[in-house]
Amino acid sequence: MDAVALKTARLNFEPGWNRWNLVRTLLADLASVLFMILLFRL
């Protein structure tokens, strides 16, 4: 692949990757908080 094709592929791929990475991070944070709440209630 040449530089232009690589840049185009990266620009098309990155927004979706960043969005799902953010969703995964938020869900992991939520799970951690819920587990801590559960732990402290026991």
PDB file as gemmi writes it, atoms N, CA and C in Angstrom:
CRYST1    1.000    1.000    1.000  90.00  90.00  90.00 P 1                      
ATOM      1  N   MET A   1       0.852  -1.190   0.000  1.00  0.00           N  
ATOM      2  CA  MET A   1       0.000   0.000   0.000  1.00  0.00           C  
ATOM      3  C   MET A   1       0.887   1.240   0.000  1.00  0.00           C  
ATOM      4  N   ASP A   2       0.450   2.232  -0.726  1.00  0.00           N  
ATOM      5  CA  ASP A   2       1.207   3.477  -0.716  1.00  0.00           C  
ATOM      6  C   ASP A   2       0.742   4.355   0.447  1.00  0.00           C  
ATOM      7  N   ALA A   3       1.417   5.461   0.635  1.00  0.00           N  
ATOM      8  CA  ALA A   3       1.154   6.330   1.787  1.00  0.00           C  
ATOM      9  C   ALA A   3      -0.270   6.886   1.771  1.00  0.00           C  
ATOM     10  N   VAL A   4      -0.765   7.224   0.606  1.00  0.00           N  
ATOM     11  CA  VAL A   4      -2.111   7.794   0.506  1.00  0.00           C  
ATOM     12  C   VAL A   4      -3.163   6.746   0.879  1.00  0.00           C  
ATOM     13  N   ALA A   5      -2.982   5.536   0.399  1.00  0.00           N  
ATOM     14  CA  ALA A   5      -3.934   4.470   0.724  1.00  0.00           C  
ATOM     15  C   ALA A   5      -3.903   4.156   2.215  1.00  0.00           C  
ATOM     16  N   LEU A   6      -2.718   4.147   2.813  1.00  0.00           N  
ATOM     17  CA  LEU A   6      -2.608   3.906   4.252  1.00  0.00           C  
ATOM     18  C   LEU A   6      -3.304   4.996   5.053  1.00  0.00           C  
ATOM     19  N   LYS A   7      -3.096   6.243   4.638  1.00  0.00           N  
ATOM     20  CA  LYS A   7      -3.727   7.359   5.348  1.00  0.00           C  
ATOM     21  C   LYS A   7      -5.246   7.282   5.227  1.00  0.00           C  
ATOM     22  N   THR A   8      -5.741   6.951   4.048  1.00  0.00           N  
ATOM     23  CA  THR A   8      -7.180   6.828   3.838  1.00  0.00           C  
ATOM     24  C   THR A   8      -7.761   5.700   4.687  1.00  0.00           C  
ATOM     25  N   ALA A   9      -7.078   4.563   4.696  1.00  0.00           N  
ATOM     26  CA  ALA A   9      -7.545   3.433   5.504  1.00  0.00           C  
ATOM     27  C   ALA A   9      -7.554   3.795   6.979  1.00  0.00           C  
ATOM     28  N   ARG A  10      -6.520   4.481   7.437  1.00  0.00           N  
ATOM     29  CA  ARG A  10      -6.435   4.885   8.843  1.00  0.00           C  
ATOM     30  C   ARG A  10      -7.540   5.869   9.192  1.00  0.00           C  
ATOM     31  N   LEU A  11      -7.799   6.826   8.327  1.00  0.00           N  
ATOM     32  CA  LEU A  11      -8.850   7.815   8.587  1.00  0.00           C  
ATOM     33  C   LEU A  11     -10.239   7.172   8.605  1.00  0.00           C  
ATOM     34  N   ASN A  12     -10.442   6.143   7.796  1.00  0.00           N  
ATOM     35  CA  ASN A  12     -11.738   5.450   7.785  1.00  0.00           C  
ATOM     36  C   ASN A  12     -11.905   4.527   8.982  1.00  0.00           C  
ATOM     37  N   PHE A  13     -10.812   3.980   9.486  1.00  0.00           N  
ATOM     38  CA  PHE A  13     -10.867   3.000  10.567  1.00  0.00           C  
ATOM     39  C   PHE A  13     -10.908   3.644  11.944  1.00  0.00           C  
ATOM     40  N   GLU A  14     -10.158   4.710  12.134  1.00  0.00           N  
ATOM     41  CA  GLU A  14      -9.930   5.263  13.468  1.00  0.00           C  
ATOM     42  C   GLU A  14     -11.177   5.765  14.188  1.00  0.00           C  
ATOM     43  N   PRO A  15     -12.109   6.483  13.570  1.00  0.00           N  
ATOM     44  CA  PRO A  15     -13.276   6.976  14.326  1.00  0.00           C  
ATOM     45  C   PRO A  15     -14.101   5.853  14.956  1.00  0.00           C  
ATOM     46  N   GLY A  16     -14.335   4.793  14.221  1.00  0.00           N  
ATOM     47  CA  GLY A  16     -15.082   3.669  14.785  1.00  0.00           C  
ATOM     48  C   GLY A  16     -14.328   3.002  15.922  1.00  0.00           C  
ATOM     49  N   TRP A  17     -13.031   2.859  15.739  1.00  0.00           N  
ATOM     50  CA  TRP A  17     -12.197   2.259  16.783  1.00  0.00           C  
ATOM     51  C   TRP A  17     -12.255   3.097  18.048  1.00  0.00           C  
ATOM     52  N   ASN A  18     -12.111   4.404  17.919  1.00  0.00           N  
ATOM     53  CA  ASN A  18     -12.135   5.285  19.093  1.00  0.00           C  
ATOM     54  C   ASN A  18     -13.496   5.274  19.776  1.00  0.00           C  
ATOM     55  N   ARG A  19     -14.564   5.247  19.001  1.00  0.00           N  
ATOM     56  CA  ARG A  19     -15.909   5.226  19.575  1.00  0.00           C  
ATOM     57  C   ARG A  19     -16.120   3.952  20.395  1.00  0.00           C  
ATOM     58  N   TRP A  20     -15.792   2.798  19.827  1.00  0.00           N  
ATOM     59  CA  TRP A  20     -16.000   1.546  20.554  1.00  0.00           C  
ATOM     60  C   TRP A  20     -15.041   1.396  21.723  1.00  0.00           C  
ATOM     61  N   ASN A  21     -13.851   1.975  21.607  1.00  0.00           N  
ATOM     62  CA  ASN A  21     -12.923   1.970  22.731  1.00  0.00           C  
ATOM     63  C   ASN A  21     -13.503   2.784  23.883  1.00  0.00           C  
ATOM     64  N   LEU A  22     -14.126   3.909  23.588  1.00  0.00           N  
ATOM     65  CA  LEU A  22     -14.759   4.729  24.620  1.00  0.00           C  
ATOM     66  C   LEU A  22     -15.926   3.978  25.266  1.00  0.00           C  
ATOM     67  N   VAL A  23     -16.753   3.329  24.456  1.00  0.00           N  
ATOM     68  CA  VAL A  23     -17.883   2.556  24.992  1.00  0.00           C  
ATOM     69  C   VAL A  23     -17.371   1.452  25.911  1.00  0.00           C  
ATOM     70  N   ARG A  24     -16.346   0.727  25.466  1.00  0.00           N  
ATOM     71  CA  ARG A  24     -15.788  -0.361  26.271  1.00  0.00           C  
ATOM     72  C   ARG A  24     -15.221   0.164  27.579  1.00  0.00           C  
ATOM     73  N   THR A  25     -14.559   1.315  27.537  1.00  0.00           N  
ATOM     74  CA  THR A  25     -13.991   1.916  28.744  1.00  0.00           C  
ATOM     75  C   THR A  25     -15.087   2.328  29.716  1.00  0.00           C  
ATOM     76  N   LEU A  26     -16.141   2.953  29.219  1.00  0.00           N  
ATOM     77  CA  LEU A  26     -17.241   3.377  30.085  1.00  0.00           C  
ATOM     78  C   LEU A  26     -17.946   2.180  30.723  1.00  0.00           C  
ATOM     79  N   LEU A  27     -18.151   1.125  29.960  1.00  0.00           N  
ATOM     80  CA  LEU A  27     -18.793  -0.069  30.516  1.00  0.00           C  
ATOM     81  C   LEU A  27     -17.906  -0.740  31.561  1.00  0.00           C  
ATOM     82  N   ALA A  28     -16.608  -0.762  31.338  1.00  0.00           N  
ATOM     83  CA  ALA A  28     -15.691  -1.338  32.323  1.00  0.00           C  
ATOM     84  C   ALA A  28     -15.687  -0.503  33.595  1.00  0.00           C  
ATOM     85  N   ASP A  29     -15.709   0.818  33.456  1.00  0.00           N  
ATOM     86  CA  ASP A  29     -15.773   1.692  34.634  1.00  0.00           C  
ATOM     87  C   ASP A  29     -17.073   1.472  35.403  1.00  0.00           C  
ATOM     88  N   LEU A  30     -18.173   1.371  34.694  1.00  0.00           N  
ATOM     89  CA  LEU A  30     -19.460   1.129  35.338  1.00  0.00           C  
ATOM     90  C   LEU A  30     -19.451  -0.203  36.080  1.00  0.00           C  
ATOM     91  N   ALA A  31     -18.922  -1.231  35.456  1.00  0.00           N  
ATOM     92  CA  ALA A  31     -18.851  -2.541  36.113  1.00  0.00           C  
ATOM     93  C   ALA A  31     -17.990  -2.465  37.366  1.00  0.00           C  
ATOM     94  N   SER A  32     -16.877  -1.745  37.307  1.00  0.00           N  
ATOM     95  CA  SER A  32     -16.006  -1.611  38.481  1.00  0.00           C  
ATOM     96  C   SER A  32     -16.725  -0.908  39.623  1.00  0.00           C  
ATOM     97  N   VAL A  33     -17.442   0.157  39.311  1.00  0.00           N  
ATOM     98  CA  VAL A  33     -18.177   0.893  40.347  1.00  0.00           C  
ATOM     99  C   VAL A  33     -19.266   0.014  40.950  1.00  0.00           C  
ATOM    100  N   LEU A  34     -19.988  -0.705  40.109  1.00  0.00           N  
ATOM    101  CA  LEU A  34     -21.044  -1.579  40.625  1.00  0.00           C  
ATOM    102  C   LEU A  34     -20.471  -2.694  41.502  1.00  0.00           C  
ATOM    103  N   PHE A  35     -19.339  -3.256  41.127  1.00  0.00           N  
ATOM    104  CA  PHE A  35     -18.703  -4.277  41.959  1.00  0.00           C  
ATOM    105  C   PHE A  35     -18.241  -3.702  43.289  1.00  0.00           C  
ATOM    106  N   MET A  36     -17.723  -2.472  43.289  1.00  0.00           N  
ATOM    107  CA  MET A  36     -17.305  -1.849  44.551  1.00  0.00           C  
ATOM    108  C   MET A  36     -18.508  -1.586  45.450  1.00  0.00           C  
ATOM    109  N   ILE A  37     -19.614  -1.129  44.868  1.00  0.00           N  
ATOM    110  CA  ILE A  37     -20.831  -0.911  45.655  1.00  0.00           C  
ATOM    111  C   ILE A  37     -21.296  -2.233  46.249  1.00  0.00           C  
ATOM    112  N   LEU A  38     -21.298  -3.277  45.441  1.00  0.00           N  
ATOM    113  CA  LEU A  38     -21.701  -4.591  45.927  1.00  0.00           C  
ATOM    114  C   LEU A  38     -20.769  -5.072  47.039  1.00  0.00           C  
ATOM    115  N   LEU A  39     -19.489  -4.871  46.888  1.00  0.00           N  
ATOM    116  CA  LEU A  39     -18.517  -5.296  47.889  1.00  0.00           C  
ATOM    117  C   LEU A  39     -18.734  -4.578  49.210  1.00  0.00           C  
ATOM    118  N   PHE A  40     -18.962  -3.282  49.175  1.00  0.00           N  
ATOM    119  CA  PHE A  40     -19.118  -2.513  50.408  1.00  0.00           C  
ATOM    120  C   PHE A  40     -20.471  -2.737  51.075  1.00  0.00           C  
ATOM    121  N   ARG A  41     -21.442  -3.259  50.328  1.00  0.00           N  
ATOM    122  CA  ARG A  41     -22.746  -3.548  50.936  1.00  0.00           C  
ATOM    123  C   ARG A  41     -22.743  -4.872  51.679  1.00  0.00           C  
ATOM    124  N   LEU A  42     -21.785  -5.736  51.379  1.00  0.00           N  
ATOM    125  CA  LEU A  42     -21.750  -7.065  52.015  1.00  0.00           C  
ATOM    126  C   LEU A  42     -21.038  -7.024  53.344  1.00  0.00           C  
TER     127      LEU A  42                                                      
END                                                                             
